[in-house]
């Protein structure tokens, strides 16, 4: 299989098919013949190749577990909120479609405080397949109101790389970086209008996506 690199993640430690692309079909499958999925191919980039080697890696990735103490997360954020090593981004691996315990009001406030301090807070999912759907559930709406940005269906590797690249450019504001997180730069994320409709969606939501193809 030929996988798009920014969609691939390692799913097995000891088998030959160690990598997979859970949220996107392979670009091609190789057997006796080579079967290409042409509708997934991206057009060639315009202009000369430019390599951006300056990456801003001042970010943290936290995988939430049941019963976590948000006081420890606050301490970690505040300890990185000043000096030359100021934290730029916090990537949270949440449950399912982007859920957190509904009783954690203190955690929502913690995230809102981080956003106020210009720390980009990104919500991702712990699941391999699917993505974050903020705004469809009460906890997701609370995260959205706190200023948390959705990573949609990007892999954790793509999120970290994209965040480091965007901040490392040096010519983008905080809001511009936040707005670009769900914009496909190199096919690393599915456009919002192409995502599967949420559970219990309306007939209109399902019909509006029927028959459409996106790469």
Secondary structure, 3 states (H helix, E strand, C coil): CECCHHHCEECCCCCCCCEECCCCCCCEEECCCEEECHHHCCCCCCCCCCCCCCCCCCEEEEECCCCCCHHHHHHHHHHCCCCCCCCCEEEEEEECCCECCCCCHHHHHHHHHHHHCCCEEEEEECCCCCCCCCCCCHHHHHHHHCCCEECCCCCHHHHHHHHHHHHHHCCCCHHHHHHHCCCCCCCCCCCHHHCCCCCCCCHHHHHCCCCCCCC
